[in-house]
Amino acid sequence: MSTPLIGVSKSILKIKELINHVANTCLNVLITGETGVGKEVVAQSLYAESPRAANNFVKINCAALPETLLESELYGYEKGAFTGAHKKRPGKFLTAHKGVLFLDEIGDMPLTLQSKMLHVLQSGEFSPLGSDEDFKTDVWVIAATNRNLEESINNKTFREDLFYRLNIIKIDIPPLRKRPEDIPALIEYYFRMYRSEYPNSDGGKPDPETLERLCAYHWPGNVRQLQNCIKKQMVLNSWDKIFEELPQDPSLISEQDTDSPGGEQADTLFHNDVNPERMKIISEFVDLSTSSEKLFEDISLKKIKKLASDKVEKEVITFVLEKVGWNRSRAAKILKVSYKTLLYKMSEFSVSPPVK
């Protein structure tokens, strides 16, 4: 039984809605997100909701195999095709016929194999290694990556035509730190899941204070890291021990650093600042009325950079659209982005023409 997609955040609810819309179409899907966010969970959810659920779900990790082995795993081989090929073996494309082929870490596929992958996606035909015979396959390809494929295209390590063939439907999963409201539901789910695995466990669920700390943590390993912490808690029964071992976020100022050499605290550093222009700028992205501890959690440069960038992008996009009478094609050319990128940005920033 596959793991369900757990969460109550807006982003997860949108992904669930998109899964319901896409599952019956069998259009190629590209799932993006950091390691551990649950890309395979989304792929399994698409498969479970699709007409292909009665057939195979076949996964292959494109980063885990060397190039020669990856090619033979994907397409199969004939007896004698290479040293060690003692008998004929079908590949994943044939095993997944009428089902789903999940290409995990597609961004790590060697460039030399990408052209053959593109051909199979376009024609549905392939030849096993050592064979002159073409085979026809009907698979629904779902790919996933933690890489920025647009950057890989610019760096000439990923084919642009393959990207557009895979990226018909894109599902981007935000990291867990951007959807802390999902953490309580995930904790509840994993406690139930592992209760049978650890029947003698005394591991207790978090009390309200501990839950607040868990929701405030940045979870660099995302859902997978949280899952492992629940396992550890059920064995050790010590949240304090788990917090001691959690990697700290280098972008946050630690409690020890809240005292400067001059003894100034966060309230002094920010609330007593006499520079009105500085205070005005900072207050756009940070709640200066909050406690010192919460203040330093919110003042991650990475987080503020994203907020500032989004704010500027939204204003520039709105300005250009207003100037061209909301002609999106013309605006995309002026902004030097694709039409699809502009639509995505408009949706992300909730930019829309005024209601007449």
N, C-alpha and C positions, 0 to 999 in steps of 0.2 A: 504494500500500500504506500503510495507516494505521500510526501509531506504536503499538507495544504498551505496555501498562501495566507499567512496570519498577519492581521493588522487592521487598524481602524483609522489610520491617517488618510488624509485626502489623496496623497500620492498612491497608496496601496489600493484604496477604493477605486481610483481611476484605472489602475492596472487591471483590477478584477473586471471592471466594466469593459475594458478593451479586450480582455481575454474572451469574454462572452460574445463580443462582436466579431472577433477574428477567427475563433476556433472552427467555425463551419466553412471558412473560405479557403483554408489551407494555403494562403499566400505566405511566401517566405518571410520569416520573422528574424530580426536581429535584436538580441537582448543585450543591453549594456549595463555596466555598473561595476563598482569595486569588487574585489575578491571577498566572498563570503556574504554578499547581500541576498543571495537566493535566486540566482539566474536559472539554475536547473529546476528549482521549485516552480518558477514561472513556466518553463518549458514543459514540465510534467503537467501543469494545470491546463495548458493549451491542448496537450495531447488527450488528457482525460475528458475534456469538453468537446473533442472533435469526433467526426464520424470514423476516424481511424483508431479509436481507442481499443477496438477488438484485436488490432494487429500489433506488431512489435514497436516498442520504443527502444531505439538503439542509440547509445551514446559513444562518442569517440572524443578523446582529449587530444587536440591537435598539438599541444605543447609537450605532451608526455612521451611522444614517440619520435625516434630519429626519422629523417626524411624517407629513407628506403622502406622502413617498416610501416610508416604511416600510409604510404601509397599502397602497399600490399594489403593493409588492413581495410582501407577504403574500397578498393576495387577487386580484391581477391587475386588469386594466381592459379596457373595451371601447374600440373606436376612437371618438375624439371625446369621451371621458369628461372630459378636461381639456385645456388648451392643451398641445400637444406630443404628445398621444396619437394618433399618425398611424395606428397599427394596433393590433389586438387583441393583448393579451399575457397569458399565463397567470401566475398567482401561485405562490408557493412551496407553498401548501397543495395546489394541483393538481399541481405538479411532484413533490411528495413522496408522491403517492397510492400506497398499498400499501407505502410505505417509511417513512423516519424524517425528521421535521422537527426540527432542532436549533435551539432559540431561545436563542442566546447573549446574555448580559447582559440577561436578562428583567426584572431589577429596574429597568432604565432605560427600559422601555417607557412611553410617555406614558399618563397615566391615561385620556385620552379613547379610546384604542385598546383598553384592557384589557377593557371591557365587550363589545366585538365579539369579542375573543379568547375570552372566557368562553363566549359563545354558540356559537362554532364547536366548542369543546372539549366542550360539552354535547350539541350536536345533530349535529355532523359536517357542518353545512351552512353555506354562505357565499354571498355575492353579490359578484361583481367590481364595481369602481367603474364606474358608468354602466350597470349591467345590472339588469334586473328579474327575472332568472332565478336560481334557487337551484341551486347545485352541491353534490353530495354528495362528501365526501372521507373516505378512510380512512387516517389517518396516525398514527404513533406519535410523540407529542410528548415530547421530552426537552429540558428547560430547564436553564439554568445561570446562576449569578449570583455575584458577589463581594460583594454587598450583604447586610446582615441584613434579610431581608424582614419579619420580625416587627416590627422598628423602623419600617420603611417603612409597615407597616399602621397602627401607632400614630401615625405622622406624616401619615396620610391620603394617601400617595403611591403606595400599592399596595393593590389590592382584596383583602380578606380571602377572599372567595369564590373568586377566581382562584387565590390562594395554595393553598387546600386542594384545588382541582381539579388543580393542577400537582404538589403535594407528596404524592402517593400513596405514592411510594417516594422516600426522601431518601438521597443519598449525599454525605457530607461528606468532603472531601479535606484532610487536615492539611497545613500548610505544611511545606516541606522542612526547616526548622530543627528541627521536632519529630520528624523521622524521618531522622536523619543516617546510619543504617545503610543507607539506600537509595542514598546518594551513590556508593559504589564501583561498584555495578551500573550506575547511570546513566552514570557516566564511561566505563565499558567499552563500553556500548552506543553512546554518541555518538562515541567514537573509531572504532569499527567503521563507523558510519554515514557519517562524513565522510572516511574513508580514500580512497574512490573520488572524492569531490569535490575533495580536495586531494592528488592522487597524488604530488606532489613535496614534500610537507610533511616537515619534520624534527621536527615537534612531538612531543615524547615524553610518554608517560604519566607520571603523578606517581609519584615514589618514595615510600616509606612515610612519611617525614616530611612531604612535601608533601600527601599524601593525608590525613594527620591534620589538617593545617591547613585543608584543604578541608572536611572533615567538621565542624570546629569553627566554621566561618564561618556567619553567620546567614541568608544568602541571601534578602534582601528581595524579589528578583524570582523566587524559587523555581526550579523546574526550567528555566523558560525562560532565566533568567539563567545557570544552570549550563551549559546548552546553548550559549549564546553564548560563554561563557568557553572551552569546548572548541574551538569554531571559531577563536577568537583564538589559543589555544595552538598549534594546528596551523599557524598562519601565522607567529606570532612566535617560537615555541619558547622562551618565557621565562616560567616560572611566577612569578618574582620581579616581572616587569613587570605581570603580571595582578593579583597581590596588591596592588601599589602603587595600581592603579586601582580596586580594589573599594571600594564605599561602606562606611564603617565604621558599626557599630551604635551609635547614640547612647546606648542604654541600658546599654552596657558601659563600664567605666572603662578608658581607654587606658593603655598601658604608661607614658606620660609622667606620668600622674596617679597612679600607684601610690606615688610619693614625695610625701608631704604637705609643706606648708611646714616642718613640724617634722622632716622626714626619716623619718617612720614608714613602715614597710613593711607589707604585708598581714598578715604573721605577727604583727607587733606590734599592729596594729589589732584583730585578732580573737583570736588565740591567747592574748594576755596580758590580755584583757578580764577585769576582776575583778567584773563584775556578773553573778551566776549566773542571775538571771531572764532577762536579755537573752540570754545564751549559750544558755539552754534553749530560748527561742523561736526564735532564729536556727537552731539546730542541727536543728530539725524540717524545715527547708527547704533548708539548705546544709550540705555536708560540710566542717566546719571543720578536718578533719585533712588536707585536700588541700593542694597547693602554692599559693603566692600567686597565680600566673598562672591556674590552674584555678579558684581561689576567686572571683576577680573575674569570670570568665566565668559562674559559676553565680549571681551575686548580682544579676542583672537584676531591677529592681523589678517589671517587667511579668510576668516568670516567677514571682516569689515571690507576687505578688498572685493569680495564677491558682491556684497551689498552695494558698495559704491559703484562698481562696474555695472551692475544691473540697473541702478538708478540712472546713470548716464546713458546707457544703451536705450532704456525706455524713453527718455526725454528726446534723444536724437531721432529714434524711429518715429515717434509721434510727430516731431517737428517736420520731418521730411514728408511723411504721409499727408499732413495738413497742407503743406506747400504744393503737393501734386494732386490735390483733390482726392486723396485716398485711393489713387491708382497704384495698386500693389506691385504690378510688373515694373512700372517706371521707378517706384521707390526702391525696389530690389536692385535695379541697375545703378541708381545713384549711390546706394549704400555698399555696392560691390559685394553683394551676397546673392546666393541663389534664391529663387522665388520660394522654394520649399523652406529654406532657412528663415526667411522673413516671416512666413506664416507661423513657423514654430515659435519665433521670438514674440510675435504678436499674441499668440496664445499664452506663452509663458508669462508675459508681462501684463496680460489682460488689456491689450491695446485694441480698441475698436472705434469705428467712426461714430460721431455723435448721432443720437437718435433724432430723426427729423419729426 
